[in-house]
Amino acid sequence: MNDLAAATGMAKPGLYAAFGDKETLFARALEQYATKNGEQLYAELKDTELPIRSSIKRFLTLIAKFLTDESTPPGCFLVRSIVDNVDSESPLMSLARKFENWRREALSERFEIARAKGEIPLDADPEKLAEFFAAQVSALAVISIAGADLKTLERIIDTAITAVPETPHIPPDSEKTTR
């Protein structure tokens, strides 16, 4: 609270009057963070015309750039909130899980679109792929906290992208007619 009071120029009683208790203030900050950083990113993920691998790579790369931006604290506020509250069933943990689910749902929808377009096999599971890539976001956040630079995160992303299944391509001239 001392840091917040200093950063905002408000006295602690003013902060409490404006936002309520520490937990409420933390929850509002987490909501602001997730909404500000998630809405556009997730909308773009679903609305893009890029092929699925390029779309997912772009999504992860934008996150990696954010995570390694020197003008922001290292890591991800959402991931840190989950890690810090992992043993808790507090409203904060519920809120953090809500935003994690939002990320997974956006990824799942993108994989559903890719499957409908024939970009991934029909037997590919969008939910499992979404879980995997949501976990990659968390992994990138943790690795960036440990000091990984953008180049390192990009190499990890390049490897992760290979988990996107490809639809087998059968050239039209390879079909043989039998008599």
Steps between C-alpha positions, in 0.01 A plus 500: 500500500794733565616457139149567369461806717834634376424421133151651504567787736202386706516434869419147613161602642414651161596180323288294736208742458527485121561127458409321820729247660829366360335194348243711314771733373708201388199345325424823315862530394499140374174559308644815341822320408327196349246705310748757370749239390263223402199634313677626188747213496228234523274675248786520254586135559147394404446749217827464315525370147847364569548123477476330839873454559572862408209618713613310809862601447400866471285470814786347703756743358289802599478358850877436508565860394272624775666274757848624410411867464738687728235763576282244680566276800631156400254221447123501493278640774242228431749213518662648810155530661430133436839388630473721809149376580527138390411361843209737542136485404471875541298725272834611352583145394154463351551823307843392377356165386220686321756687291703185439180335373439800276844446344433128452158568346647749251764247399242221477278712275798572274579130472130428428517753214819338372339156510192627315727654233692174461821651637530228763372142484136434589612272783712777659361601840465880526461480880824306547686731263360801687615356833847441360539850359347666807766313697763634260391854589548419868836337430617804303399723792689292754808470280500876440488561876813285526672737257450347155528753219277532194728288280479213749121527518480507120699175478260340748206626295650355182516160667150529649348581160600154377224364728235641266397198293504537126241365264667253264517645151435262216590653163215464247721334238599221739153345493510191283211348324462126510350281234 
